[in-house]
């Protein structure tokens, strides 16, 4: 998930100055509204050492009424604290609903640190994930909004800041002897962070991943995200009156301010970054000769790999998503042409009909899970839930929000049973799509490919872009990554997809088939 | 949880005949209404071998429209099925929302059988619990109602039925060579069942424990429970229109029948049984002489145990609940009189006020968790959530329903960290309560103990009785059992409580202090 971040995101002094004041005004407003509505707010800052967690908390606290917030800096549990159940020290610090909690570190100590230092067994880790999710779920049910930030900086920036601290330009005392020197264990820490984020990114308490190389950007991004989350929570409470506090006096006399006047709104910096799609170089091309050679080679490799998968009983699941006219069909054609047709199936997924619509959305995909050694290729996938169903409003926000976790569970279960997974987003520029649409309308034998729906979808390009951004961020897993393919040039796209599959499957075949559990 | 069942529950032929017809009519009605509303229904039967799972499924299916149900009998996963993720074979069998699924056995195979045969590690077990809860949660979110029955029979009845089968009076072929011969592993199976039930009894998919020694009782109890659950689900859907199916056509054209006309209602057999409280022999007494002797002895033992707990750093949590005037104060007085006052605290819990009301309900109890070696004695407890808050409507059903699981999580976390737990319900007959109320009104120095609220509570006796029944059933855990104390005779109650504590603490001290996880 972290590899999707654009760490170059930054804000110059002028822009920061301009945005600071309205952001602070808004922070102050949402604090008042949350207070009145009896909505508890708990903000958790996690991230690398020196990623700026404390400055962020200070920035947020600045404009707040000091009676209405409390900053807690959590250190590793003391020996005394470790004698209680892990949740104890957090319960003791839990602010009442009228006080916004700004926590620098949190219960994620118990997931991250023992993992990095290899002191936790798989069982302990799993138990901790479960207990944390239970706690966060209970708090949401008890009318707390949980806003979790992960501040991501790169190795270089971390080293720079550490040096700056040590050289006493800032406060040297902050770099204690316990400083875990993460830059020495960078890779291990990053893996642990990825696992932690994927395991605890829930619909009721999602993670916000913040590119934090630039402090100004970080602070504004964190603040605008917090404002948006509180506004959303207040709107939900307004919509369903029955979510009022049931216990105690806090919620009984709620008098709602109108939710954020539109002109007051500050732009959400994170919403604006389209790093996943924007970072793709759309100009990559392949001439026909190189294309032909590399394609042939990749196809030969694929045929070979298919037999190796069959031999080793490893099933493969390939998912294709992308803009209309991005060329999914063409890619899949080149992918399958040299494969043994006995051992693969292409599933073309359209809107659910008949029996499919009468089952949960994942049902038709579970039914299509391939048997041992077979390849299943999906032309459109279960991600429809968080793409078309989200954008077109076929699924309610509540429903597509929980889908990220459900899909991660689905793919995790497959992976733990030896499945090899890979997901592609075929990316087009809007101009190239337009060109292809016109071509399809004009060339008769391509005519069947273009429908009025394609034109309608095209109008919702920005919404789709936002949905793609979020789905890639929330569901790109180490064992089932998303690959964004620049597809303006068909040659390039096809070769890239085929070669990526070859590489990924080859690597995954080396991985030990770790079946977490034998059932009987 | 299972020990709370009254296995003598039965229904004679005449009563069965009388109830059968209205029950069948109601089954047919709820089927039609669920169909119309697009509500999926999945009924899972688990329980001992020969506990009558198939006859129950047949009884339910009888009056249903055969186009609208499907019986699945699940056997242990085949080798082929085991090559897929565990959920695969269940997804393949999942009926569409218009078809009621009646499943004899289910995904609980994966929790129960490997546990009994000791093939599952703690990690595998925990993972399976988690995956099952995830699946059931997703299905509920996807508009399926999950109704889970555990059919409980005793060893004797199981042996009888097995013999009957083998002797060919019924179908001998049903006793296959794979028959696990549970009566030989009765204890182990029961422990596994307890752990399974406690781990998967959620607000969205609670377990219904059915005393199944008598087939007629079982069938009517199962049917009436199912009817009630479907009616409740339909009522909820009616109340919040936004729970309609979001995906597909099934729910789009919902036209609600009025929820169950009142005169049609069939009595819920399970709701009527008050086995936990009724099975207590309220006539037990102790004369003053024996009382004095045993009390002194127990108090001496307690003082000794307190030092042993301190020495071994084991904290103790004792919870007291009971009817008004049942004598909690008197018991606690006798309990503490010989204890070292440095090492125990009595917490008297009233309605949450001030800061307490501004936090989640468990907060004030987490804050009072005792340190190592100390005893915490609670005069009224966190169970207020499912007692007074439930009965008086201070908490919404949705909120107190989830509390059973939250409380189990809380107590489990304590136990896993070495805490010793015990919970008492001091039980009175209504007549004895009335006598004591009058006494309190008449005797001047007892006057302060009686308030108008006590009289109001008394009027809600049946509702409280029902709440007690459910809380004992859902939260009596092997390591934190509920003890129902007949308190009509104060002598008896006091001695019983003290002696029970002595016994439980002594036993628990022998248990290895199993800290599931070291955090750092």
Interface residues (C-beta under 8 A of the other chain):
Chain A: X76 X77 X82 X83 X84 X85 X86 X87 X88 X91 X92 X94 X96 X97 X98 X110 X113 X114 X119 X120 X121 X122 X123 X124 X126 X127 X128 X130 X131 X134 X138 X139 X141 X142 X144 X240 X242 X246 X247 X248 X249 X250 X313 X352 X355 X356 X357 X358 X359 X360 X361 X362 X363 X366 X367 X369 X371 X372 X389 X394 X395 X396 X399 X402 X406 X409 X413 X414 X416 X417 X516 X517 X518 X519 X520
Chain B: X76 X77 X82 X83 X84 X85 X86 X87 X88 X91 X92 X94 X96 X97 X98 X109 X110 X113 X114 X119 X120 X121 X122 X123 X124 X126 X127 X128 X130 X131 X134 X138 X139 X141 X142 X144 X240 X242 X246 X247 X248 X249 X250 X313 X352 X355 X356 X357 X358 X359 X360 X361 X362 X363 X366 X367 X369 X371 X372 X389 X394 X395 X396 X399 X402 X406 X409 X413 X414 X416 X417 X516 X517 X518 X519 X520
